[in-house]
Structures are given as C-alpha cells and as structure tokens.
Amino acid sequence: MLFLAAMAGQGCGALTRELEQVDTQHALSEINVKAALIDEPSVDAASVQVSLKDDVIELTGFVGSQAESDTAKQVAQENSGGLTVVNLLEIR
C-alpha cells in the first residue's frame, strides 16, 4: 500500500510505467527459464511447457524420470528472477 500511495503522488503515468516494467521483468524471467531448460542436456525441453501465471512460473508437461523433473525445477528456480516455481511435471 505504501508503494501505491507513493506512486499516487507521481500520477497514473508513473504507476503504469512501473507496472509495465514489472510485467516485462516477469516475461523475461519466463524466457530465461525456457532458454535454460533448452540448454540443460538432461531435460527434454520440448516436453516441458513454461508458463507465467500470477507471478508464478509453472512447469507442465511430461518427463521421463523424477531426476529429470527435479533438474527441470532446479534449473527453473535458478533462472526465474526470484519468482516462485511450481513443478507440475508428470513422469511417464
């Protein structure tokens, strides 16, 4: 609330720019996670979907083992920009 009160004194334009900046940073976090999963040889990145919902990065799709699922989550956390990562991967 303090943040919003401080922004109110700067006008709606400043608040809009601030929110756009946060959205951009979160989108970049999602892209960084996708790129890092592609670079990780022990994860079949084509089978893992990365999505951003309410400031949470979700991993969905299918992997071949618990170890692959764990690695995918670790890689995502390391590249999430501080966002929470939820691992919803299914093992087949």
Contact map, one row per residue, 1 for C-alpha under 8 A:
11111000000000000000000000000000000000000000000000000000000000000000000000000000000000000000
11111100000000000000000000000000000000000000000000000000000000000000000000000000000000000000
11111110000000000000000000000000000000000000000000000000000000000000000000000000000000000000
11111111000000100000000000000000000000000000000000000000000000000000000000000000000000000000
11111111100000000000000000000000000000000000000000000000000000000000000000000000000000000000
01111111110000000000000000000000000000000000000000000000000000000000000000000000000000000000
00111111111101100000000000000000000000000000000000000000000000000000000000000000000000000000
00011111111100100000000000000000000000000000000000000000000000000000000000000000000000000000
00001111111000000000000000000000000000000000000000000000000000000000000000000000000000000000
00000111111111100000000000000000000000000000000000000000000000000000000000000000000000000000
00000011111111100000000000000000000000000000000000000000000000000000000000000000000000000000
00000011011111110000000000000000000000000000000000000000000000000000000000000000000000000000
00000000011111111000000000000000000000000000000000000000000000000000000000000000000000000000
00000010011111111100000000000000000000000000000000000000000000000000000000000000000000000000
00010011011111111110000000000000000000000000000000000000000000000000000000000000000000000000
00000000000111111111000000000000000000000000000000000000000000000000000000000000000000000000
00000000000011111111100000000000000000000000000000000000000000000000000000000000000000000000
00000000000001111111110000000000000000000000000000000000000000000000000000000000000000000000
00000000000000111111111000000000000000000000000000000000000000000000000000000000000000000000
00000000000000011111111100000000000000000000000000000000000000000000000000000000000000000000
00000000000000001111111110000000000000000000000000000000000000000000000000000000000000000000
00000000000000000111111111000000000000000000000000000000000000000000000000000000000000000000
00000000000000000011111111100000000000000000000000000000000000000000000000000000000000000000
00000000000000000001111111110000000000000000000000000000000000000000000000000000000000000000
00000000000000000000111111111000000000000000000000000000000000000000000000000000000000000000
00000000000000000000011111111100000000000000000000010010000000000000000000000000101000000000
00000000000000000000001111111110000000000000000000010000000000000000000000000000000000000000
00000000000000000000000111111111000000000000000000000000000000000000000000000000000000000000
00000000000000000000000011111111100000000000000000000000000000000000000000000011101000000000
00000000000000000000000001111111110000000000000001110000100000000000000000000001000000000000
00000000000000000000000000111111111000000000000000000000000000000000000000000000000000000000
00000000000000000000000000011111111100000000000000000000000000000000000000000011000000000000
00000000000000000000000000001111111110000000000001000000000000000000000000110011000000000000
00000000000000000000000000000111111111000000100001000000000000000000000000010000000000000000
00000000000000000000000000000011111111100000000000000000000000000000000000000000000000000000
00000000000000000000000000000001111111110000000000000000000000000000000000110010000000000000
00000000000000000000000000000000111111110011100000000000000000000000000100110000000000000000
00000000000000000000000000000000011111111011110000000000000000000000000000000000000000000000
00000000000000000000000000000000001111111000000000000000000000000000000000000000000000000000
00000000000000000000000000000000000111111110100000000000000000000000000000100000000000000000
00000000000000000000000000000000000001111111000000000000000000000000000000000000000000000000
00000000000000000000000000000000000000011111000000000000000000000001001000000000000000000000
00000000000000000000000000000000000011011111100000000000000000100001101100000000000000000000
00000000000000000000000000000000000011001111111100000000000000100000000000000000000000000000
00000000000000000000000000000000010011010011111110000000000000000000000000000000000000000000
00000000000000000000000000000000000001000001111110000000000000000000000000000000000000000000
00000000000000000000000000000000000000000001111110000000000011100000000000000000000000000000
00000000000000000000000000000000000000000001111111000000001111100000000000000000000000001000
00000000000000000000000000000000000000000000111111100000011110000000000000000000000000000000
00000000000000000000000000000100110000000000000111110000111100000000000000000000000000000000
00000000000000000000000000000100000000000000000011111000111000000000000000000000000000000000
00000000000000000000000001100100000000000000000001111111110000000000000000000000000000000000
00000000000000000000000000000000000000000000000000111111110000000000000000000000000000000000
00000000000000000000000000000000000000000000000000011111000000000000000000000000000000000000
00000000000000000000000001000000000000000000000000011111100000000000000000000000001100000000
00000000000000000000000000000000000000000000000000011111110000000000000000000000001111000000
00000000000000000000000000000100000000000000000001111011111000000000000000000001001111000000
00000000000000000000000000000000000000000000000011111001111100000000000000000000000011110000
00000000000000000000000000000000000000000000000111100000111110000000000010000000000011111000
00000000000000000000000000000000000000000000000111000000011111000000000000000000000000111100
00000000000000000000000000000000000000000000001110000000001111100000000000000000000000011100
00000000000000000000000000000000000000000000001100000000000111110000000000000000000000001111
00000000000000000000000000000000000000000011001100000000000011111101100000000000000000001111
00000000000000000000000000000000000000000000000000000000000001111101100000000000000000000011
00000000000000000000000000000000000000000000000000000000000000111111100000000000000000000011
00000000000000000000000000000000000000000000000000000000000000111111110000000000000000000010
00000000000000000000000000000000000000000000000000000000000000001111111000000000000000000000
00000000000000000000000000000000000000000110000000000000000000111111111100000000000000000000
00000000000000000000000000000000000000000010000000000000000000111111111110000000000000101110
00000000000000000000000000000000000000000000000000000000000000000111111111000000000000000000
00000000000000000000000000000000000000000110000000000000000000000011111111100000000000000000
00000000000000000000000000000000000010000010000000000000000000000001111111110000000000000000
00000000000000000000000000000000000000000000000000000000001000000000111111111000000011100000
00000000000000000000000000000000000000000000000000000000000000000000011111111100000000000000
00000000000000000000000000000000100110010000000000000000000000000000001111111110000000000000
00000000000000000000000000000000110110000000000000000000000000000000000111111111000010000000
00000000000000000000000000000000000000000000000000000000000000000000000011111111111110000000
00000000000000000000000000000000000000000000000000000000000000000000000001111111100000000000
00000000000000000000000000001001100100000000000000000000000000000000000000111111110000000000
00000000000000000000000000001101100000000000000000000000100000000000000000011111111110000000
00000000000000000000000001001000000000000000000000000000000000000000000000001111111000000000
00000000000000000000000000000000000000000000000000000000000000000000000000001011111100000000
00000000000000000000000001001000000000000000000000000011100000000000000000001001111110000000
00000000000000000000000000000000000000000000000000000011100000000000000000001001011111000000
00000000000000000000000000000000000000000000000000000001111000000000000010011001001111100000
00000000000000000000000000000000000000000000000000000001111000000000000010000000000111110000
00000000000000000000000000000000000000000000000000000000011100000000100010000000000011111000
00000000000000000000000000000000000000000000000000000000011110000000000000000000000001111100
00000000000000000000000000000000000000000000000100000000001111100000100000000000000000111110
00000000000000000000000000000000000000000000000000000000000111100000100000000000000000011111
00000000000000000000000000000000000000000000000000000000000001111100100000000000000000001111
00000000000000000000000000000000000000000000000000000000000001111000000000000000000000000111
